[in-house]
Amino acid sequence: MFLTDRKKSKELNFYEVLERRTALGEGERKTLKILRQGFEGEQSYDRLWEEVGHDHLLIFRDIWMKVENATLQIDGLIVYGDRLIVNEIKNYSGMYQYADGSWSVNSFQISEDPVAQVSRTAGKLIRLKYGGGHGHPFEVDRKVAFVNPNFNLTVDTEESKNHIITRPMLKYYMRDVARRRSGADASALSDTIRNCIIEDPMALPEVDVARIRTGLYCGRCSSFKLTLDRYRSHCTSCGHQETIEYQTVQSIIDFATLFSEESLSKKGIRWITGAGVSDRRIERYLNKYCTLVRKGKHSTYTIDTLNLGDLLKMKGYNSKYEKGKRILVD
């Protein structure tokens, strides 16, 4: 079973919000494309597990860990019996070659080495034997899972092949792993892993506020061309309607995503909504969807999650002016 959810990374959320509120530079567009491609690959990996079945396994997805002084990011970590399997997920496409420890695509050498990457992660997890308080011996295996059906790879040695699974063989590999049973040792080992999980520590770029387009925008097409009535907005580009409450919560999340080092405040949300929402409403929505940290003339807040659907569910969003509740099941 899956023990953790797979969410968009902090970095991917950042660039998607940035894309909606400014024109991206070439480097930013490239970064966003790579992040989206990676997340789509991870979702494909998860769907294959759902098809194969994973009830008797313990699977961590998309976790950050602190093991001694090492910080690890792991796409998939499977626990069964006395074994850990690290899966590094790649969504590459094209003609690749792996020879003498170097990767190339269409004869151009690339710097990233997925096999070395997954091997480093596996090597650092072995430290849990000695400093994690686990108390039981275990082994660590590793595989790079290439999920894209349009990926072709030529490898020079059998040893390298042992740590690589391409899309045609991935489901067979998963079925083979799924025949194992987790058991008591796996449960104890998974507890050790949980104790090492940390929040995403990725440092985000600073944002030039002059670049940011303020105002409310359509949740369907991202257009800022809206007409507002007392409780709802109407998008003049695609005709979609949403509540002012919903769009204000989206703006709160946008601000918290772009300026994660700053405290949430009424002033900041007034700015990012383009003064399109009254102070009274902003204060009401901050109190409903966020946690008050400092009360007074300059009250500040924190937010429990940057996932819009999760936040709306968590805080009981149920507007009588909302015609469609699809957002609550997305």
FIMIDREN-388739 format. One record per residue (C-alpha): residue number from 1; residue in three letters; x, y, z. Coordinates in steps of 0.2 Angstrom, whole numbers, m for minus. Layout:
<rs>
r rodren = NUM | seti = ala | px = X | py = Y | pz = Z
...
</rs>
This chain:
<rs>
r rodren = 1 | seti = met | px = 0 | py = 0 | pz = 0
r rodren = 2 | seti = phe | px = 5 | py = 18 | pz = m3
r rodren = 3 | seti = leu | px = 11 | py = 26 | pz = 14
r rodren = 4 | seti = thr | px = 13 | py = 44 | pz = 7
r rodren = 5 | seti = asp | px = 4 | py = 54 | pz = m6
r rodren = 6 | seti = arg | px = 12 | py = 60 | pz = m21
r rodren = 7 | seti = lys | px = 11 | py = 79 | pz = m23
r rodren = 8 | seti = lys | px = 18 | py = 92 | pz = m35
r rodren = 9 | seti = ser | px = 35 | py = 97 | pz = m28
r rodren = 10 | seti = lys | px = 37 | py = 114 | pz = m20
r rodren = 11 | seti = glu | px = 48 | py = 119 | pz = m35
r rodren = 12 | seti = leu | px = 35 | py = 114 | pz = m47
r rodren = 13 | seti = asn | px = 21 | py = 123 | pz = m38
r rodren = 14 | seti = phe | px = 32 | py = 139 | pz = m38
r rodren = 15 | seti = tyr | px = 35 | py = 139 | pz = m56
r rodren = 16 | seti = glu | px = 17 | py = 135 | pz = m61
r rodren = 17 | seti = val | px = 11 | py = 150 | pz = m50
r rodren = 18 | seti = leu | px = 25 | py = 161 | pz = m58
r rodren = 19 | seti = glu | px = 19 | py = 156 | pz = m75
r rodren = 20 | seti = arg | px = 1 | py = 161 | pz = m72
r rodren = 21 | seti = arg | px = 7 | py = 178 | pz = m65
r rodren = 22 | seti = thr | px = 21 | py = 183 | pz = m76
r rodren = 23 | seti = ala | px = 30 | py = 180 | pz = m93
r rodren = 24 | seti = leu | px = 43 | py = 167 | pz = m89
r rodren = 25 | seti = gly | px = 61 | py = 168 | pz = m95
r rodren = 26 | seti = glu | px = 69 | py = 155 | pz = m106
r rodren = 27 | seti = gly | px = 78 | py = 147 | pz = m92
r rodren = 28 | seti = glu | px = 62 | py = 147 | pz = m81
r rodren = 29 | seti = arg | px = 52 | py = 139 | pz = m95
r rodren = 30 | seti = lys | px = 65 | py = 125 | pz = m97
r rodren = 31 | seti = thr | px = 64 | py = 122 | pz = m79
r rodren = 32 | seti = leu | px = 45 | py = 121 | pz = m78
r rodren = 33 | seti = lys | px = 45 | py = 109 | pz = m93
r rodren = 34 | seti = ile | px = 58 | py = 97 | pz = m85
r rodren = 35 | seti = leu | px = 48 | py = 98 | pz = m68
r rodren = 36 | seti = arg | px = 31 | py = 94 | pz = m77
r rodren = 37 | seti = gln | px = 39 | py = 80 | pz = m87
r rodren = 38 | seti = gly | px = 46 | py = 72 | pz = m71
r rodren = 39 | seti = phe | px = 30 | py = 73 | pz = m61
r rodren = 40 | seti = glu | px = 20 | py = 66 | pz = m76
r rodren = 41 | seti = gly | px = 33 | py = 51 | pz = m76
r rodren = 42 | seti = glu | px = 30 | py = 49 | pz = m57
r rodren = 43 | seti = gln | px = 11 | py = 48 | pz = m60
r rodren = 44 | seti = ser | px = 14 | py = 35 | pz = m73
r rodren = 45 | seti = tyr | px = 24 | py = 25 | pz = m61
r rodren = 46 | seti = asp | px = 10 | py = 26 | pz = m48
r rodren = 47 | seti = arg | px = m3 | py = 21 | pz = m61
r rodren = 48 | seti = leu | px = 7 | py = 5 | pz = m65
r rodren = 49 | seti = trp | px = 7 | py = 0 | pz = m47
r rodren = 50 | seti = glu | px = m12 | py = 3 | pz = m46
r rodren = 51 | seti = glu | px = m14 | py = m9 | pz = m61
r rodren = 52 | seti = val | px = m2 | py = m22 | pz = m53
r rodren = 53 | seti = gly | px = m8 | py = m21 | pz = m35
r rodren = 54 | seti = his | px = 3 | py = m17 | pz = m20
r rodren = 55 | seti = asp | px = m8 | py = m22 | pz = m5
r rodren = 56 | seti = his | px = 6 | py = m32 | pz = 3
r rodren = 57 | seti = leu | px = 20 | py = m20 | pz = 1
r rodren = 58 | seti = leu | px = 24 | py = m3 | pz = 10
r rodren = 59 | seti = ile | px = 28 | py = 10 | pz = m3
r rodren = 60 | seti = phe | px = 34 | py = 28 | pz = 1
r rodren = 61 | seti = arg | px = 32 | py = 40 | pz = m13
r rodren = 62 | seti = asp | px = 41 | py = 57 | pz = m16
r rodren = 63 | seti = ile | px = 49 | py = 59 | pz = 1
r rodren = 64 | seti = trp | px = 64 | py = 69 | pz = 8
r rodren = 65 | seti = met | px = 74 | py = 61 | pz = 21
r rodren = 66 | seti = lys | px = 88 | py = 66 | pz = 33
r rodren = 67 | seti = val | px = 100 | py = 52 | pz = 36
r rodren = 68 | seti = glu | px = 114 | py = 57 | pz = 48
r rodren = 69 | seti = asn | px = 121 | py = 72 | pz = 38
r rodren = 70 | seti = ala | px = 114 | py = 67 | pz = 21
r rodren = 71 | seti = thr | px = 98 | py = 74 | pz = 13
r rodren = 72 | seti = leu | px = 89 | py = 62 | pz = 2
r rodren = 73 | seti = gln | px = 75 | py = 64 | pz = m11
r rodren = 74 | seti = ile | px = 67 | py = 48 | pz = m16
r rodren = 75 | seti = asp | px = 54 | py = 45 | pz = m29
r rodren = 76 | seti = gly | px = 49 | py = 28 | pz = m23
r rodren = 77 | seti = leu | px = 55 | py = 18 | pz = m9
r rodren = 78 | seti = ile | px = 48 | py = 0 | pz = m7
r rodren = 79 | seti = val | px = 49 | py = m9 | pz = 10
r rodren = 80 | seti = tyr | px = 46 | py = m28 | pz = 11
r rodren = 81 | seti = gly | px = 53 | py = m41 | pz = 24
r rodren = 82 | seti = asp | px = 71 | py = m36 | pz = 27
r rodren = 83 | seti = arg | px = 74 | py = m26 | pz = 11
r rodren = 84 | seti = leu | px = 72 | py = m8 | pz = 4
r rodren = 85 | seti = ile | px = 71 | py = m5 | pz = m14
r rodren = 86 | seti = val | px = 75 | py = 13 | pz = m20
r rodren = 87 | seti = asn | px = 66 | py = 17 | pz = m37
r rodren = 88 | seti = glu | px = 73 | py = 33 | pz = m46
r rodren = 89 | seti = ile | px = 59 | py = 37 | pz = m59
r rodren = 90 | seti = lys | px = 64 | py = 45 | pz = m75
r rodren = 91 | seti = asn | px = 53 | py = 51 | pz = m89
r rodren = 92 | seti = tyr | px = 66 | py = 52 | pz = m103
r rodren = 93 | seti = ser | px = 62 | py = 50 | pz = m121
r rodren = 94 | seti = gly | px = 73 | py = 47 | pz = m136
r rodren = 95 | seti = met | px = 89 | py = 36 | pz = m140
r rodren = 96 | seti = tyr | px = 100 | py = 35 | pz = m126
r rodren = 97 | seti = gln | px = 117 | py = 26 | pz = m123
r rodren = 98 | seti = tyr | px = 126 | py = 22 | pz = m107
r rodren = 99 | seti = ala | px = 144 | py = 17 | pz = m108
r rodren = 100 | seti = asp | px = 159 | py = 19 | pz = m97
r rodren = 101 | seti = gly | px = 149 | py = 27 | pz = m84
r rodren = 102 | seti = ser | px = 143 | py = 41 | pz = m96
r rodren = 103 | seti = trp | px = 126 | py = 45 | pz = m103
r rodren = 104 | seti = ser | px = 122 | py = 52 | pz = m120
r rodren = 105 | seti = val | px = 107 | py = 55 | pz = m130
r rodren = 106 | seti = asn | px = 108 | py = 56 | pz = m149
r rodren = 107 | seti = ser | px = 127 | py = 55 | pz = m147
r rodren = 108 | seti = phe | px = 127 | py = 71 | pz = m136
r rodren = 109 | seti = gln | px = 134 | py = 67 | pz = m119
r rodren = 110 | seti = ile | px = 124 | py = 73 | pz = m104
r rodren = 111 | seti = ser | px = 129 | py = 77 | pz = m86
r rodren = 112 | seti = glu | px = 116 | py = 67 | pz = m77
r rodren = 113 | seti = asp | px = 119 | py = 49 | pz = m72
r rodren = 114 | seti = pro | px = 103 | py = 41 | pz = m65
r rodren = 115 | seti = val | px = 112 | py = 25 | pz = m61
r rodren = 116 | seti = ala | px = 125 | py = 34 | pz = m50
r rodren = 117 | seti = gln | px = 111 | py = 44 | pz = m43
r rodren = 118 | seti = val | px = 101 | py = 29 | pz = m37
r rodren = 119 | seti = ser | px = 117 | py = 21 | pz = m31
r rodren = 120 | seti = arg | px = 122 | py = 36 | pz = m20
r rodren = 121 | seti = thr | px = 104 | py = 36 | pz = m12
r rodren = 122 | seti = ala | px = 105 | py = 17 | pz = m9
r rodren = 123 | seti = gly | px = 122 | py = 19 | pz = m1
r rodren = 124 | seti = lys | px = 116 | py = 33 | pz = 11
r rodren = 125 | seti = leu | px = 101 | py = 22 | pz = 16
r rodren = 126 | seti = ile | px = 112 | py = 9 | pz = 22
r rodren = 127 | seti = arg | px = 118 | py = 20 | pz = 36
r rodren = 128 | seti = leu | px = 100 | py = 17 | pz = 44
r rodren = 129 | seti = lys | px = 107 | py = 0 | pz = 49
r rodren = 130 | seti = tyr | px = 120 | py = 9 | pz = 61
r rodren = 131 | seti = gly | px = 112 | py = 25 | pz = 66
r rodren = 132 | seti = gly | px = 93 | py = 23 | pz = 64
r rodren = 133 | seti = gly | px = 90 | py = 12 | pz = 79
r rodren = 134 | seti = his | px = 81 | py = m1 | pz = 68
r rodren = 135 | seti = gly | px = 88 | py = m16 | pz = 77
r rodren = 136 | seti = his | px = 86 | py = m28 | pz = 62
r rodren = 137 | seti = pro | px = 98 | py = m31 | pz = 47
r rodren = 138 | seti = phe | px = 91 | py = m26 | pz = 30
r rodren = 139 | seti = glu | px = 98 | py = m25 | pz = 12
r rodren = 140 | seti = val | px = 96 | py = m11 | pz = 0
r rodren = 141 | seti = asp | px = 92 | py = m13 | pz = m18
r rodren = 142 | seti = arg | px = 90 | py = 0 | pz = m32
r rodren = 143 | seti = lys | px = 83 | py = 2 | pz = m49
r rodren = 144 | seti = val | px = 81 | py = 17 | pz = m61
r rodren = 145 | seti = ala | px = 63 | py = 15 | pz = m68
r rodren = 146 | seti = phe | px = 62 | py = 23 | pz = m86
r rodren = 147 | seti = val | px = 43 | py = 25 | pz = m88
r rodren = 148 | seti = asn | px = 42 | py = 33 | pz = m105
r rodren = 149 | seti = pro | px = 37 | py = 20 | pz = m119
r rodren = 150 | seti = asn | px = 47 | py = 31 | pz = m131
r rodren = 151 | seti = phe | px = 63 | py = 28 | pz = m122
r rodren = 152 | seti = asn | px = 77 | py = 17 | pz = m130
r rodren = 153 | seti = leu | px = 93 | py = 13 | pz = m121
r rodren = 154 | seti = thr | px = 109 | py = 4 | pz = m126
r rodren = 155 | seti = val | px = 120 | py = m2 | pz = m111
r rodren = 156 | seti = asp | px = 138 | py = m8 | pz = m112
r rodren = 157 | seti = thr | px = 138 | py = m20 | pz = m97
r rodren = 158 | seti = glu | px = 127 | py = m32 | pz = m89
r rodren = 159 | seti = glu | px = 131 | py = m24 | pz = m72
r rodren = 160 | seti = ser | px = 123 | py = m8 | pz = m78
r rodren = 161 | seti = lys | px = 108 | py = m17 | pz = m84
r rodren = 162 | seti = asn | px = 105 | py = m25 | pz = m67
r rodren = 163 | seti = his | px = 100 | py = m7 | pz = m60
r rodren = 164 | seti = ile | px = 89 | py = m2 | pz = m75
r rodren = 165 | seti = ile | px = 71 | py = m6 | pz = m79
r rodren = 166 | seti = thr | px = 64 | py = 1 | pz = m95
r rodren = 167 | seti = arg | px = 45 | py = 3 | pz = m99
r rodren = 168 | seti = pro | px = 42 | py = m13 | pz = m108
r rodren = 169 | seti = met | px = 48 | py = m23 | pz = m92
r rodren = 170 | seti = leu | px = 42 | py = m12 | pz = m79
r rodren = 171 | seti = lys | px = 25 | py = m20 | pz = m76
r rodren = 172 | seti = tyr | px = 34 | py = m37 | pz = m75
r rodren = 173 | seti = tyr | px = 46 | py = m30 | pz = m62
r rodren = 174 | seti = met | px = 32 | py = m23 | pz = m52
r rodren = 175 | seti = arg | px = 23 | py = m40 | pz = m52
r rodren = 176 | seti = asp | px = 38 | py = m49 | pz = m46
r rodren = 177 | seti = val | px = 41 | py = m37 | pz = m32
r rodren = 178 | seti = ala | px = 22 | py = m37 | pz = m27
r rodren = 179 | seti = arg | px = 24 | py = m56 | pz = m24
r rodren = 180 | seti = arg | px = 33 | py = m52 | pz = m8
r rodren = 181 | seti = arg | px = 25 | py = m49 | pz = 9
r rodren = 182 | seti = ser | px = 29 | py = m34 | pz = 20
r rodren = 183 | seti = gly | px = 29 | py = m43 | pz = 37
r rodren = 184 | seti = ala | px = 34 | py = m37 | pz = 54
r rodren = 185 | seti = asp | px = 52 | py = m33 | pz = 49
r rodren = 186 | seti = ala | px = 45 | py = m21 | pz = 36
r rodren = 187 | seti = ser | px = 33 | py = m13 | pz = 48
r rodren = 188 | seti = ala | px = 48 | py = m9 | pz = 60
r rodren = 189 | seti = leu | px = 59 | py = m3 | pz = 45
r rodren = 190 | seti = ser | px = 45 | py = 8 | pz = 39
r rodren = 191 | seti = asp | px = 44 | py = 16 | pz = 56
r rodren = 192 | seti = thr | px = 62 | py = 20 | pz = 55
r rodren = 193 | seti = ile | px = 60 | py = 28 | pz = 38
r rodren = 194 | seti = arg | px = 46 | py = 39 | pz = 44
r rodren = 195 | seti = asn | px = 57 | py = 46 | pz = 58
r rodren = 196 | seti = cys | px = 69 | py = 52 | pz = 45
r rodren = 197 | seti = ile | px = 56 | py = 60 | pz = 34
r rodren = 198 | seti = ile | px = 58 | py = 79 | pz = 33
r rodren = 199 | seti = glu | px = 49 | py = 93 | pz = 24
r rodren = 200 | seti = asp | px = 55 | py = 98 | pz = 6
r rodren = 201 | seti = pro | px = 70 | py = 109 | pz = 9
r rodren = 202 | seti = met | px = 72 | py = 115 | pz = m8
r rodren = 203 | seti = ala | px = 77 | py = 133 | pz = m9
r rodren = 204 | seti = leu | px = 66 | py = 144 | pz = m21
r rodren = 205 | seti = pro | px = 72 | py = 158 | pz = m31
r rodren = 206 | seti = glu | px = 68 | py = 176 | pz = m25
r rodren = 207 | seti = val | px = 54 | py = 184 | pz = m35
r rodren = 208 | seti = asp | px = 55 | py = 202 | pz = m41
r rodren = 209 | seti = val | px = 38 | py = 209 | pz = m36
r rodren = 210 | seti = ala | px = 38 | py = 221 | pz = m51
r rodren = 211 | seti = arg | px = 36 | py = 206 | pz = m62
r rodren = 212 | seti = ile | px = 20 | py = 199 | pz = m54
r rodren = 213 | seti = arg | px = 3 | py = 202 | pz = m61
r rodren = 214 | seti = thr | px = m9 | py = 205 | pz = m48
r rodren = 215 | seti = gly | px = m28 | py = 202 | pz = m48
r rodren = 216 | seti = leu | px = m40 | py = 188 | pz = m48
r rodren = 217 | seti = tyr | px = m39 | py = 175 | pz = m63
r rodren = 218 | seti = cys | px = m50 | py = 161 | pz = m70
r rodren = 219 | seti = gly | px = m47 | py = 144 | pz = m62
r rodren = 220 | seti = arg | px = m50 | py = 136 | pz = m79
r rodren = 221 | seti = cys | px = m41 | py = 146 | pz = m92
r rodren = 222 | seti = ser | px = m30 | py = 158 | pz = m81
r rodren = 223 | seti = ser | px = m37 | py = 173 | pz = m89
r rodren = 224 | seti = phe | px = m37 | py = 189 | pz = m79
r rodren = 225 | seti = lys | px = m52 | py = 196 | pz = m89
r rodren = 226 | seti = leu | px = m65 | py = 194 | pz = m76
r rodren = 227 | seti = thr | px = m81 | py = 203 | pz = m72
r rodren = 228 | seti = leu | px = m86 | py = 203 | pz = m54
r rodren = 229 | seti = asp | px = m103 | py = 203 | pz = m45
r rodren = 230 | seti = arg | px = m105 | py = 203 | pz = m26
r rodren = 231 | seti = tyr | px = m101 | py = 184 | pz = m24
r rodren = 232 | seti = arg | px = m95 | py = 177 | pz = m41
r rodren = 233 | seti = ser | px = m83 | py = 181 | pz = m55
r rodren = 234 | seti = his | px = m87 | py = 178 | pz = m74
r rodren = 235 | seti = cys | px = m73 | py = 175 | pz = m86
r rodren = 236 | seti = thr | px = m75 | py = 184 | pz = m102
r rodren = 237 | seti = ser | px = m62 | py = 173 | pz = m111
r rodren = 238 | seti = cys | px = m70 | py = 156 | pz = m108
r rodren = 239 | seti = gly | px = m87 | py = 159 | pz = m99
r rodren = 240 | seti = his | px = m82 | py = 150 | pz = m83
r rodren = 241 | seti = gln | px = m89 | py = 156 | pz = m66
r rodren = 242 | seti = glu | px = m81 | py = 154 | pz = m49
r rodren = 243 | seti = thr | px = m84 | py = 162 | pz = m32
r rodren = 244 | seti = ile | px = m74 | py = 177 | pz = m25
r rodren = 245 | seti = glu | px = m70 | py = 166 | pz = m10
r rodren = 246 | seti = tyr | px = m63 | py = 152 | pz = m21
r rodren = 247 | seti = gln | px = m52 | py = 164 | pz = m31
r rodren = 248 | seti = thr | px = m46 | py = 174 | pz = m15
r rodren = 249 | seti = val | px = m41 | py = 157 | pz = m7
r rodren = 250 | seti = gln | px = m31 | py = 154 | pz = m24
r rodren = 251 | seti = ser | px = m23 | py = 171 | pz = m22
r rodren = 252 | seti = ile | px = m18 | py = 167 | pz = m4
r rodren = 253 | seti = ile | px = m10 | py = 151 | pz = m10
r rodren = 254 | seti = asp | px = m1 | py = 160 | pz = m24
r rodren = 255 | seti = phe | px = 6 | py = 173 | pz = m12
r rodren = 256 | seti = ala | px = 12 | py = 159 | pz = 0
r rodren = 257 | seti = thr | px = 20 | py = 150 | pz = m14
r rodren = 258 | seti = leu | px = 29 | py = 164 | pz = m22
r rodren = 259 | seti = phe | px = 35 | py = 173 | pz = m6
r rodren = 260 | seti = ser | px = 37 | py = 158 | pz = 6
r rodren = 261 | seti = glu | px = 49 | py = 167 | pz = 17
r rodren = 262 | seti = glu | px = 36 | py = 181 | pz = 21
r rodren = 263 | seti = ser | px = 22 | py = 181 | pz = 33
r rodren = 264 | seti = leu | px = 4 | py = 181 | pz = 26
r rodren = 265 | seti = ser | px = m5 | py = 197 | pz = 30
r rodren = 266 | seti = lys | px = m20 | py = 206 | pz = 24
r rodren = 267 | seti = lys | px = m9 | py = 219 | pz = 16
r rodren = 268 | seti = gly | px = 0 | py = 206 | pz = 5
r rodren = 269 | seti = ile | px = m16 | py = 198 | pz = 0
r rodren = 270 | seti = arg | px = m24 | py = 215 | pz = m4
r rodren = 271 | seti = trp | px = m9 | py = 218 | pz = m15
r rodren = 272 | seti = ile | px = m9 | py = 201 | pz = m25
r rodren = 273 | seti = thr | px = m28 | py = 202 | pz = m27
r rodren = 274 | seti = gly | px = m26 | py = 219 | pz = m35
r rodren = 275 | seti = ala | px = m37 | py = 227 | pz = m22
r rodren = 276 | seti = gly | px = m51 | py = 218 | pz = m30
r rodren = 277 | seti = val | px = m57 | py = 210 | pz = m14
r rodren = 278 | seti = ser | px = m63 | py = 221 | pz = 1
r rodren = 279 | seti = asp | px = m52 | py = 221 | pz = 17
r rodren = 280 | seti = arg | px = m66 | py = 214 | pz = 27
r rodren = 281 | seti = arg | px = m68 | py = 199 | pz = 15
r rodren = 282 | seti = ile | px = m49 | py = 196 | pz = 15
r rodren = 283 | seti = glu | px = m48 | py = 196 | pz = 34
r rodren = 284 | seti = arg | px = m63 | py = 184 | pz = 35
r rodren = 285 | seti = tyr | px = m55 | py = 172 | pz = 22
r rodren = 286 | seti = leu | px = m38 | py = 173 | pz = 31
r rodren = 287 | seti = asn | px = m46 | py = 168 | pz = 47
r rodren = 288 | seti = lys | px = m55 | py = 154 | pz = 39
r rodren = 289 | seti = tyr | px = m42 | py = 146 | pz = 29
r rodren = 290 | seti = cys | px = m26 | py = 151 | pz = 38
r rodren = 291 | seti = thr | px = m19 | py = 150 | pz = 56
r rodren = 292 | seti = leu | px = m18 | py = 166 | pz = 65
r rodren = 293 | seti = val | px = 0 | py = 169 | pz = 72
r rodren = 294 | seti = arg | px = 0 | py = 187 | pz = 78
r rodren = 295 | seti = lys | px = m15 | py = 197 | pz = 81
r rodren = 296 | seti = gly | px = m17 | py = 215 | pz = 81
r rodren = 297 | seti = lys | px = m15 | py = 230 | pz = 69
r rodren = 298 | seti = his | px = m3 | py = 220 | pz = 58
r rodren = 299 | seti = ser | px = m10 | py = 202 | pz = 60
r rodren = 300 | seti = thr | px = 0 | py = 188 | pz = 52
r rodren = 301 | seti = tyr | px = m5 | py = 170 | pz = 47
r rodren = 302 | seti = thr | px = 2 | py = 153 | pz = 41
r rodren = 303 | seti = ile | px = m6 | py = 141 | pz = 29
r rodren = 304 | seti = asp | px = m8 | py = 122 | pz = 32
r rodren = 305 | seti = thr | px = m6 | py = 117 | pz = 14
r rodren = 306 | seti = leu | px = m2 | py = 124 | pz = m3
r rodren = 307 | seti = asn | px = m14 | py = 112 | pz = m12
r rodren = 308 | seti = leu | px = m30 | py = 121 | pz = m16
r rodren = 309 | seti = gly | px = m41 | py = 106 | pz = m16
r rodren = 310 | seti = asp | px = m35 | py = 100 | pz = 0
r rodren = 311 | seti = leu | px = m36 | py = 117 | pz = 9
r rodren = 312 | seti = leu | px = m54 | py = 119 | pz = 3
r rodren = 313 | seti = lys | px = m59 | py = 102 | pz = 10
r rodren = 314 | seti = met | px = m49 | py = 104 | pz = 26
r rodren = 315 | seti = lys | px = m58 | py = 121 | pz = 30
r rodren = 316 | seti = gly | px = m75 | py = 116 | pz = 24
r rodren = 317 | seti = tyr | px = m78 | py = 126 | pz = 8
r rodren = 318 | seti = asn | px = m96 | py = 125 | pz = 4
r rodren = 319 | seti = ser | px = m102 | py = 140 | pz = m4
r rodren = 320 | seti = lys | px = m120 | py = 141 | pz = m10
r rodren = 321 | seti = tyr | px = m115 | py = 152 | pz = m24
r rodren = 322 | seti = glu | px = m103 | py = 138 | pz = m31
r rodren = 323 | seti = lys | px = m112 | py = 130 | pz = m46
r rodren = 324 | seti = gly | px = m99 | py = 116 | pz = m48
r rodren = 325 | seti = lys | px = m89 | py = 107 | pz = m35
r rodren = 326 | seti = arg | px = m77 | py = 98 | pz = m46
r rodren = 327 | seti = ile | px = m63 | py = 107 | pz = m38
r rodren = 328 | seti = leu | px = m66 | py = 97 | pz = m22
r rodren = 329 | seti = val | px = m63 | py = 81 | pz = m31
r rodren = 330 | seti = asp | px = m49 | py = 85 | pz = m42
</rs>
